[in-house]
Every structure is written in structure tokens, then in C-alpha cells.
Amino acid sequence: MPYGEYAECPKCGKKAYNKDQIEKFFGYRALKNGKIIPQSWCRDCRSSNGKSNGYGE
């Protein structure tokens, strides 16, 4: 996923097109090198991950 003002969840396909939407639907994470990037999975998929095997099955 390219970083910037766009994010797409690889599990459900949810998309965010600006920083506000990324914050609301995905959140951000800080890497060890200090770079801050969007989470790859949306908040909904991350919160439901424990209820399945993590691959939508």
C-alpha cells in the first residue's frame, strides 16, 4: 500500500482518501525508524481478527 493520503484495507477493501478518513477508519502506527504510516488493515477488520483465523474464513 503506498503511503500518503490514501489507504485500502487488503481484507475488506475499505478505502480512505484523506488523513482524516485514514485516522478514523485505519489509524496510524509508528515504525522504529520514526516514520508514521497508516495501519494496513482497517479498525473493523483488526478488531474482528480474533473472531476468525485472520484470513476472512
C-alpha positions in Angstrom: 0.0 0.0 0.0 1.5 3.4 -0.9 1.5 5.8 1.9 0.2 9.3 1.8 -3.4 10.4 1.7 -4.9 7.0 0.6 -5.3 3.7 2.3 -7.1 0.5 1.4 -7.8 -2.5 3.6 -6.5 -5.7 2.0 -9.1 -7.8 3.9 -12.4 -6.0 3.3 -11.5 -3.3 0.6 -12.5 -0.3 2.7 -10.8 2.9 1.4 -9.8 6.2 2.9 -8.9 9.2 0.7 -7.5 11.8 3.1 -5.7 12.0 6.5 -9.0 12.5 8.5 -10.5 9.3 7.0 -7.3 7.4 7.5 -7.3 8.4 11.1 -11.0 7.5 11.6 -11.1 4.2 9.7 -7.5 2.9 9.9 -5.3 4.7 12.4 -1.6 5.1 12.2 1.4 3.3 13.6 5.0 4.4 14.3 7.9 2.4 12.9 11.2 2.0 14.7 12.8 4.5 12.3 10.4 7.2 13.4 8.2 7.1 10.3 4.5 7.2 10.8 2.3 5.2 8.4 -1.3 4.1 8.1 -2.3 0.7 9.6 -2.7 -1.7 6.7 -6.0 -3.3 8.0 -8.9 -1.0 8.9 -10.0 -0.8 12.5 -13.1 -3.0 11.9 -11.0 -5.9 10.4 -8.4 -5.6 13.2 -11.0 -5.7 15.9 -12.7 -8.7 14.4 -9.5 -10.6 13.6 -9.6 -12.5 16.9 -13.0 -14.0 15.9 -11.6 -15.8 12.8 -8.4 -17.2 11.5 -7.4 -13.8 10.2 -8.0 -14.6 6.6 -11.7 -14.0 6.4 -12.6 -17.6 6.8 
